[in-house]
């Protein structure tokens, strides 16, 4: 008889367990959805700002390399490829992370102004 008593206690304990109701689950999902709706636009806005800041920093670094080239050769490089050829910059440093290519005009480094995929 003892075995039956324990089985009934186990079933009773299972029936007494509290669980989340459908309404509680829906409230949690709504709160999570609201948090996502608020945070995702902020993340994309900051990502664009970070890419632009990185491009500005790369442009200034390449401008410093143009000045180094000028000090050594007494003339400005014709194009960005010349800096790479002379090992002043690497292939990765010819283009910003946002897709804009760097160009040299009369010794001044700027971006191409076009977003390349």
N, C-alpha and C positions, 0 to 999 in steps of 0.2 A: 503494500500500500504506500510505502514511503516514496517509491518511484513516481506514482501518480500525483502525489502531493507536490513534488518538485516540478513536475511537468506543468501543473496548473499554475504554480507560482511564476514559472518562466513565461507562460503565455500571458498571465496577468501583467507581468513587468513589461513585456513587449507592448501590450495595449496601452499602458500608462505612459510610454515614452512620448515626450513632446517632440514635435517636428515643426518645420516651417510651413506655414500655410501658403496657399497660392498668392494671396494678397501681399504677404511679406516678401515673397520672392519677386513679385512684380515691382514693389517699391524699391528693392535693391537694384533691379535692372534699370529702373528709371533714373535713380541716382547715378549709377555708373554711366549711363548714356549722357546725362547732363555734364558730367565731368569730362567725358571724351569730347563732347561738342565744344566745350570751353577751351580745352587744352590743345587740340589739334591745330586750329588756326594760329595760335601763338607759336607753336613749334615751327610751322612752315614760314612764318614771318621772320623768325630769328634765323632760320637756316639761310634764307636769302641774304640777310644782313651779314652773316658770317662769310658767305661766299664772296660778297662784294668787298668786305674788309680784307679777305685773303688775297683778292685780286689786286687791291691797292698796294698791299705789302709786297707782292711779287713784282709789281711794276716798279716800285722804289728800289728793290733789290737789283733788278735787271738794269735800272738806270745807273746804279752804282757800278755795275760791271761795264756799262758803256763808258763811264768815266775812266775806269781802269784801262780799258782798251785804248781810249784816247791818250792817256798818259804814256802808254807803252808804244803806240804806233803813230802818234801825232796826227791822227785823223779818226773820224767817227766811223763805226762799221756801217756798211751799206744797208744791211738788213739783220734781222734776228738770227738768221742761219749762219752768218759770219761769226757771231759770238759763240754759237754752238761749235762751229768748225774749229775755232781757236781754243775750245775748252773753257770758256768763261762761264757758260751755262750748260745745263743738260737738256735733253730733248723734252723732258717733263716741264721744264721751266719756260717753254715757249708759249704755253697756253694756260690760262687761268682755270680754276676748277669749275667756274660757271660757264665755260666753253668759249670765252672771248680770247682771241689770239693777240699776242703782243706784237707791235710793229715799231720800227725805229724810223723817225723822220728827222733829218738834220740833227742827229744826236739826242733826240728826245723820245723817250719810250712812252707809248700810249697803247690803249686797247683798240682792237679793230672795230668795236661797237656793234658787232653782230654776234648773236648767240648761236654757236655751232653745236649741234647735238653730239 
